[in-house]
Amino acid sequence: MEEYNDTITKQKKLTFTIVSDAHNTIAERLGIKFTLPEELQKVYDDFKINLPTYNGDDSWTLPMPTRLIVDRSLTIRYIQTDPDYTVRPEPQHTLEALKDMVT
């Protein structure tokens, strides 16, 4: 996983660190881990996306799309998640949550 992150960081010339959740351990603790149905596993295979390789185990699991704001004491201050990958929070909601943290 770390090797994959390093490759992406270099390819995309990213100026921030990418972190991974090996085995989707944190996703599981947050209750946002799910297993891809077999028909989607086949689609991923067709696109040469091997989730077990990325996950570091033999699972076909992913986290649900989620936006988190975590403070310096590692307390989750904001979380938005939706099993529908096309649903994303409005940026304004995230900005409001950030402002609430500093006021």
C-alpha positions in Angstrom: 0.0 0.0 0.0 2.7 2.4 0.9 4.5 1.7 -2.3 1.3 2.5 -4.2 0.8 5.7 -2.3 4.4 6.8 -3.1 3.9 6.1 -6.8 0.7 8.1 -7.0 2.3 11.0 -5.0 5.1 11.1 -7.5 3.0 10.7 -10.6 0.5 13.4 -9.6 3.2 15.6 -8.0 1.1 15.8 -4.8 2.3 18.1 -2.0 0.4 16.3 0.7 0.7 12.8 2.3 -1.7 10.0 1.3 -2.6 7.7 4.1 -4.1 4.2 3.7 -6.3 2.1 5.9 -4.8 -1.3 5.5 -7.4 -4.0 5.8 -10.0 -1.2 6.1 -9.6 -1.5 9.9 -10.5 2.1 10.6 -13.4 2.0 8.2 -14.7 -1.1 10.1 -14.4 0.7 13.4 -16.4 3.7 12.0 -19.0 1.3 10.6 -18.5 2.4 7.0 -16.8 -0.8 5.7 -18.7 -2.9 3.2 -18.0 -5.9 0.9 -18.4 -5.5 -2.8 -21.1 -7.8 -4.2 -19.7 -10.5 -6.5 -21.1 -8.8 -9.7 -19.1 -5.7 -8.8 -16.0 -7.8 -8.0 -16.1 -9.0 -11.6 -16.4 -5.4 -12.9 -13.3 -4.4 -10.8 -11.5 -7.5 -12.2 -12.3 -6.4 -15.8 -10.8 -3.0 -15.0 -7.7 -4.7 -13.5 -8.5 -3.3 -10.0 -7.5 -6.0 -7.5 -8.9 -4.8 -4.2 -7.3 -7.7 -2.2 -3.9 -6.4 -3.3 -4.7 -2.9 -2.3 -6.3 -4.0 1.0 -3.4 -6.2 1.9 -5.6 -9.2 2.5 -8.0 -11.4 0.6 -11.1 -9.2 1.1 -13.2 -7.3 -1.4 -14.0 -4.5 1.0 -14.1 -0.7 0.6 -15.1 2.1 2.9 -18.3 4.1 2.0 -17.5 7.5 0.7 -17.0 9.6 3.8 -15.8 13.1 4.8 -14.3 13.4 8.2 -13.0 16.4 10.2 -10.8 15.2 13.0 -9.3 17.6 15.6 -5.8 17.5 17.0 -7.0 15.3 19.9 -8.2 12.8 17.3 -11.9 13.5 18.1 -14.2 13.2 15.1 -15.9 16.6 14.9 -17.8 16.1 11.6 -18.7 13.0 9.6 -20.8 12.7 6.5 -21.1 9.4 4.8 -23.5 7.9 2.2 -23.4 4.5 0.6 -24.2 6.1 -2.7 -20.9 7.2 -4.1 -22.5 9.9 -6.2 -23.7 11.8 -3.0 -21.2 14.2 -1.6 -21.6 16.8 1.1 -21.8 20.4 0.0 -18.5 22.1 0.5 -20.3 24.8 2.5 -21.4 22.2 5.1 -17.7 21.2 5.6 -16.7 24.9 5.9 -19.4 25.5 8.5 -18.2 22.5 10.5 -14.6 23.8 10.4 -15.7 27.3 11.5 -17.7 25.8 14.4 -14.4 24.2 15.6 -12.7 27.5 15.9 -15.5 29.5 17.5 
